[in-house]
């Protein structure tokens, strides 16, 4: 597709695919660096000194956060060359195939997710490069250069562990939230979840309300159908990602969907851009029956006629 977040977009032409492949490949070095450390958002957050402690750092370009990512990504690529020269081609070929497939897709922000299974092989490649550099430095005739050989490995380890330890620490300090919910047999339980935001709490409250209203056979459309099923045992599907309103309605009725749960802060871009305007623009077919106090969650019910038949557009 031309645009992954526009369901109505057409398929790419050969020229568009070639251009996409080229543009994605240009940024792949940084993406590989993210795969073995942390996201560019993390590194961007680490470098905005703004001169509070060290005024001279205000002269530093904010784009310098790319340097550690380019360094790590370059070492991953260099390590593949080292492995190939040793006759060990499996890892380089595997990584190359994955990268080529990724470059053909239209969602660069998701590349880090798809590189997770490849991360161990990227690390093996990265340390092959680092150890190769260390061996090359130890062959130098200069004593100072030979003594500095271990520094290359220490710098790389420091970058990786700094990113990982900071990320893990931030997750546990700021994003490990308490949750209180009710089991199927009515027992209240407390536990913790990562990234359980106010929007997540509002979504659960909405599902609790819907469980009391929905009939056993009713089907719910929500961006997280697995959560609706595990949380409350509701039969659930994802809303259809279509740009044509008539097509959306036909797909919903084919299930048939009785309720649509929308949570803009939890839902993806495609749902917010297409499903939300669709239900809001069709009050004759979908009636808003629930809105939380913070207006983070809305639940729409399919309007039915008096004889039980669904109102058709």
Buried (B, 14 or more C-beta within 10 A) or exposed (E): BBEBBBBEEEEBEEEEBEEBBEEBBEBBBBBBBBBBBBBBEBBBEBBEBEEEEEEEBEEEEEEEBBEBBEBBBBBBBBBBBBBEEEEBEEBBEEBEEBBEEBBEBBBBEEBBEBBEEBEEBBBBBBBBBBBBBBEEBEEEEEEEEEEBBEEBBEEBEEBBEBBBEBBEEEEEEEEEBEEEBBEEEEEEEEEEEEEBBEBBBBBBBBBEBBBEEBEEEBBBBBBBBEBBBEBBEBBBBBBBBBBBBEEBBBBBBEEEBBBBBBBBBBBEEBBBBBBBEBBEEBEEBBBBEBEBEEEBBBBBBBEEEEEEEBEEE
